[in-house]
């Protein structure tokens, strides 16, 4: 693959700040299993970012982070409420249920990937008998799977509902940096101050080689979480190589700079495709993803020209994700091909597909 793509921010390489810290961590020996200075500094940096004395753990990937956090919040007879398009429902291969020994995931509706708060009330009140899995946690995705972002007041509303009904609030923040950059607010304002109990803080999609941070704002909820990580194969023996890139990313604010760049690139893409006949933006672009409705001919033509992207919204729904290293020149190349293909498709009389 010779040029940068728009399929996923997972395609991107390691950002310079993370790479430099990783190289420094590779000089000489250091204690294993997290007893090193890099892991301590990374955890302290996260505490500084959120302005609170939270508990922090580093794991290899988002599936483990989400699943182990939810398993720590629930017992096997509980249920987790999430949006029907949430990553933990559609893309975790049943891992939340597996790691929690059977906690049931219950799906909620909502426009543009966000949970309808009224649906939380309905689901909690639907049944209270012993034959039904008792709701225990709500999980929201920030930014959502459709590229939208929960605002501060929206999270506060969900948080208040959770407190009223005795539920814990988890945030799947695989693209949390992009959401914060979009909202231009303090990270604390959209997490613990708004009622979030635990956060999966994404790093791999923001320039790290691998690894996510699990952040417990209520430290009591982290009781024996280290044992869960060990049992699940998430305790890195050379933990400094998971933690050091976080230090590079967080130390001077690169995490927000890279996220803002990805968002800006996506905004440029959105603006460029707006005038192309036969191409429609499906959802508001609020972070670093642009969803387009394309005809099968146009989508197929892009792939023939070497472009990679995912289909998420049925026939015609295509996601274009901007990473920390995508440039306007990348966008220009994509848009040039898209414009040519759409013009040929229109000349042939083909109708755009409807999702």
C-alpha positions in Angstrom: 0.0 0.0 0.0 1.8 3.1 -1.3 -0.4 6.0 -0.2 -2.4 7.0 2.9 -5.9 5.6 3.0 -9.3 6.6 4.6 -10.5 3.2 5.7 -9.6 3.6 9.4 -7.4 5.6 11.7 -6.0 2.2 12.6 -4.2 2.2 9.2 -1.9 5.1 10.3 1.6 4.7 11.6 3.0 5.8 14.9 3.1 9.6 15.5 6.5 11.1 16.0 6.0 11.9 19.7 5.0 8.3 20.5 7.9 7.0 18.4 10.5 9.1 20.2 9.2 8.1 23.6 9.2 4.4 22.6 12.8 4.7 21.4 13.8 6.3 24.7 12.1 3.6 26.7 14.1 1.0 24.7 17.4 2.2 26.1 18.6 -0.2 28.7 16.7 -2.3 31.2 13.6 -1.4 33.3 11.4 -3.3 35.7 8.6 -5.4 34.2 4.8 -5.6 34.7 4.3 -1.9 35.2 6.8 -1.3 37.9 8.7 1.1 35.7 9.0 4.9 35.6 7.3 5.1 32.2 4.1 3.5 33.4 4.0 5.7 36.4 4.6 8.8 34.4 1.9 7.9 31.8 -0.6 7.3 34.5 0.3 10.6 36.1 -0.1 12.4 32.8 -3.6 11.0 32.4 -4.4 12.2 35.9 -3.2 15.6 34.9 -5.3 15.6 31.7 -8.5 14.8 33.7 -7.6 16.9 36.7 -8.4 14.1 39.2 -6.8 11.3 41.1 -8.2 8.5 38.9 -7.0 4.9 38.7 -5.3 4.0 35.4 -4.5 0.7 33.7 -2.9 0.0 30.3 -4.1 -2.8 28.1 -3.3 -4.0 24.5 -6.5 -3.1 22.7 -10.0 -1.6 22.9 -11.9 -4.9 22.9 -10.2 -5.9 26.2 -10.5 -2.4 27.6 -14.3 -2.2 27.0 -15.0 -5.8 28.0 -13.0 -5.8 31.2 -14.3 -2.5 32.4 -17.9 -3.6 31.9 -17.2 -6.9 33.5 -15.9 -5.1 36.6 -19.0 -3.0 36.7 -21.5 -5.9 36.4 -22.2 -9.4 37.6 -23.3 -12.2 35.3 -27.0 -11.6 36.0 -26.8 -7.9 35.1 -27.3 -6.2 31.8 -25.5 -3.4 29.9 -27.5 -0.8 28.0 -25.9 0.6 24.9 -26.9 2.0 21.5 -27.7 -0.6 18.9 -24.8 0.6 16.7 -22.3 0.7 19.6 -18.9 -0.9 18.9 -19.2 -3.2 21.9 -22.4 -4.7 20.3 -21.4 -4.8 16.7 -17.6 -5.3 16.7 -16.5 -7.0 19.9 -17.4 -10.6 18.9 -19.3 -11.1 22.2 -16.3 -10.2 24.3 -18.3 -8.1 26.9 -20.6 -11.1 27.5 -17.6 -13.5 27.6 -15.5 -11.6 30.1 -18.5 -10.9 32.3 -19.5 -14.5 32.4 -22.8 -13.8 30.6 -23.9 -10.2 31.4 -26.5 -9.5 28.7 -26.2 -6.5 26.4 -29.5 -4.7 25.8 -29.8 -2.4 22.7 -31.3 1.1 22.7 -32.4 3.2 19.8 -31.3 6.8 19.1 -30.7 9.2 16.3 -27.2 9.6 14.8 -25.6 7.0 17.0 -26.6 8.6 20.3 -28.7 6.8 22.9 -32.2 8.1 23.3 -32.4 8.9 27.0 -36.1 8.1 27.0 -35.2 4.6 26.0 -33.0 4.2 29.1 -36.0 5.0 31.2 -38.2 2.5 29.3 -35.6 -0.3 29.5 -34.9 0.2 33.2 -38.7 0.3 34.0 -39.7 -2.5 31.6 -39.3 -5.3 34.1 -38.1 -5.5 37.7 -38.7 -9.2 38.4 -36.0 -11.7 39.1 -36.5 -13.4 35.7 -35.0 -10.5 33.8 -31.3 -9.4 33.7 -31.1 -6.4 36.0 -29.8 -3.2 34.3 -26.5 -2.3 35.9 -24.5 -0.2 33.4 -24.9 2.2 30.5 -22.2 2.4 27.9 -21.9 5.4 25.5 -19.5 5.8 22.6 -17.6 9.0 22.2 -17.3 9.8 19.4 -20.1 7.6 18.2 -19.9 4.9 15.5 -21.6 7.3 13.1 -19.0 10.1 13.7 -21.2 12.3 15.9 -20.2 13.6 19.3 -22.1 13.8 22.6 -22.1 17.3 24.0 -21.5 18.1 27.7 -25.2 18.5 28.5 -26.1 15.3 26.7 -23.6 13.4 28.8 -24.8 15.1 32.0 -28.3 14.0 31.1 -27.3 10.4 30.7 -25.2 10.7 33.9 -28.1 12.0 35.9 -30.3 9.2 34.6 -27.7 6.6 35.7 -27.5 8.1 39.2 -31.2 8.1 39.5 -31.5 4.5 38.6 -28.4 3.2 40.3 -26.5 2.5 37.1 -22.9 2.9 36.3 -21.8 5.0 33.3 -19.1 3.7 31.0 -17.7 5.7 28.1 -16.1 3.9 25.1 -13.6 6.6 24.1 -11.8 4.9 21.3 -11.9 8.3 19.6 -12.2 10.3 22.8 -9.4 12.7 21.7 -11.4 13.6 18.5 -14.5 14.3 20.6 -12.6 16.6 23.0 -11.0 18.4 20.1 -14.4 18.8 18.5 -16.1 20.1 21.6 -13.1 22.3 22.7 -13.8 21.6 26.4 -11.8 20.3 29.3 -11.6 16.4 29.3 -13.0 16.4 32.8 -16.2 18.3 31.6 -17.2 15.3 29.4 -16.2 12.6 31.8 -16.3 12.5 35.6 -17.8 15.9 36.1 -20.7 14.8 33.8 -21.2 11.5 35.7 -18.9 9.1 33.8 -17.6 6.4 36.2 -15.1 4.7 33.8 -13.5 5.5 30.5 -11.8 3.5 27.8 -9.3 6.2 26.6 -8.2 5.4 23.0 -4.6 5.7 21.9 -4.2 3.4 18.9 -6.5 5.6 16.8 -4.6 8.7 17.8 -1.1 7.8 16.9 0.1 5.1 19.3 1.5 1.8 18.0 -1.0 -0.1 20.2 -2.7 0.1 23.6 -5.6 1.8 25.3 -5.9 3.2 28.8 -8.6 2.2 31.2 -9.5 5.1 33.5 -11.6 4.6 36.6 -12.8 8.0 38.0 -14.4 6.1 40.9 -11.3 4.3 42.3 -13.4 1.9 44.3 -14.7 0.4 41.0 -11.1 -0.6 40.1 -10.8 -3.1 43.0 -8.9 -6.1 41.7 -9.1 -4.9 38.1 -5.4 -5.7 37.9 -6.3 -9.4 38.4 -8.9 -9.2 35.6 -6.1 -7.8 33.3 -3.8 -10.6 34.2 -6.3 -13.4 33.8 -7.4 -11.9 30.4 -3.8 -11.8 29.1 -3.6 -8.0 29.2 -0.8 -7.6 31.7 2.2 -6.7 29.6 5.5 -8.1 30.9 7.3 -5.2 29.3 4.6 -2.7 30.2 6.9 0.3 29.5 6.4 -0.3 25.8 2.7 0.2 26.2 3.0 3.1 28.5 5.9 5.1 27.1 4.1 6.1 23.8 1.4 7.6 26.0 3.9 9.8 27.7 5.0 11.1 24.3 1.5 11.7 23.2 0.3 13.4 26.4 3.3 15.3 27.6 3.0 18.5 25.5 -0.6 18.1 24.2 0.1 16.2 21.0 -2.9 14.0 21.6 -5.2 16.9 21.1 -3.2 18.4 18.2 -3.3 15.2 16.3 -7.0 14.7 16.9 -7.8 18.3 15.8 -5.8 17.8 12.6 -7.8 14.6 11.9 -11.0 16.5 12.5 -10.0 19.4 10.3 -9.0 17.0 7.5 -12.4 15.4 7.7 -14.1 18.8 7.6 -12.1 19.6 4.5 -13.2 16.3 2.9 -16.8 17.0 3.8 -16.6 20.5 2.2 -15.0 19.1 -1.0 -17.6 16.4 -1.6 -20.5 18.7 -1.0 -20.7 19.9 -4.6 -20.3 16.5 -6.2 -23.6 15.5 -7.8 -24.7 12.0 -6.8 -22.8 12.0 -3.5 -24.6 12.7 -0.2 -23.2 13.2 3.3 -25.2 10.8 5.5 -24.5 12.2 9.0 -23.3 15.4 10.5 -19.5 15.4 10.6 -18.5 16.2 14.2 -15.2 14.4 14.5 -12.9 12.7 12.0 -15.3 10.5 10.0 -17.3 11.3 6.9 -20.1 9.0 5.9 -21.1 9.2 2.2 -23.9 7.7 0.2 -22.3 6.4 -3.0 -23.8 4.4 -5.9 -22.4 0.8 -6.2 -20.6 1.9 -9.4 -18.8 4.8 -7.8 -17.9 2.8 -4.7 -16.6 0.0 -6.9 -14.7 2.4 -9.0 -12.9 3.9 -6.0 -11.8 0.5 -4.9 -10.5 -0.3 -8.4 -8.4 2.8 -8.2 -6.9 1.5 -5.0 -8.9 3.3 -2.3 -9.9 1.4 0.9 -12.9 2.2 2.9 -15.6 0.4 4.9 -19.3 -0.1 4.2 -21.3 0.4 7.4 -24.8 1.6 6.5 -26.0 -1.0 4.1 -25.9 -0.5 0.3 -24.3 2.7 -0.5 -23.2 3.8 3.0 -19.4 4.3 3.0 -17.2 5.6 5.8 -14.1 7.7 5.2 -12.0 8.1 8.3 -9.2 10.6 8.7 -6.2 9.8 10.8 -3.6 12.0 12.5 -1.3 11.9 9.4 -3.9 12.3 6.6 -3.3 15.5 4.6 -5.3 17.8 2.4 -3.3 16.4 -0.5 -4.7 13.0 0.3 -8.2 14.4 0.3 -7.6 16.1 -3.0 -6.5 12.8 -4.6 -9.5 11.0 -3.3 -12.0 13.8 -4.3 -10.5 13.9 -7.8 -11.2 10.2 -8.3 -14.6 10.6 -6.6 -15.6 13.5 -8.9 -14.5 11.7 -12.0 -16.4 8.5 -11.1 -19.5 10.3 -10.1 -19.6 12.3 -13.4 -19.2 9.0 -15.4 -21.9 7.4 -13.3 -24.3 10.3 -13.8 -23.6 10.3 -17.5 -24.6 6.6 -17.6 -27.9 7.4 -16.0 -27.3 5.4 -12.9 -29.2 6.4 -9.8 -27.5 6.8 -6.4 -28.2 3.9 -4.1 -30.5 4.6 -1.2 -29.6 3.2 2.2 
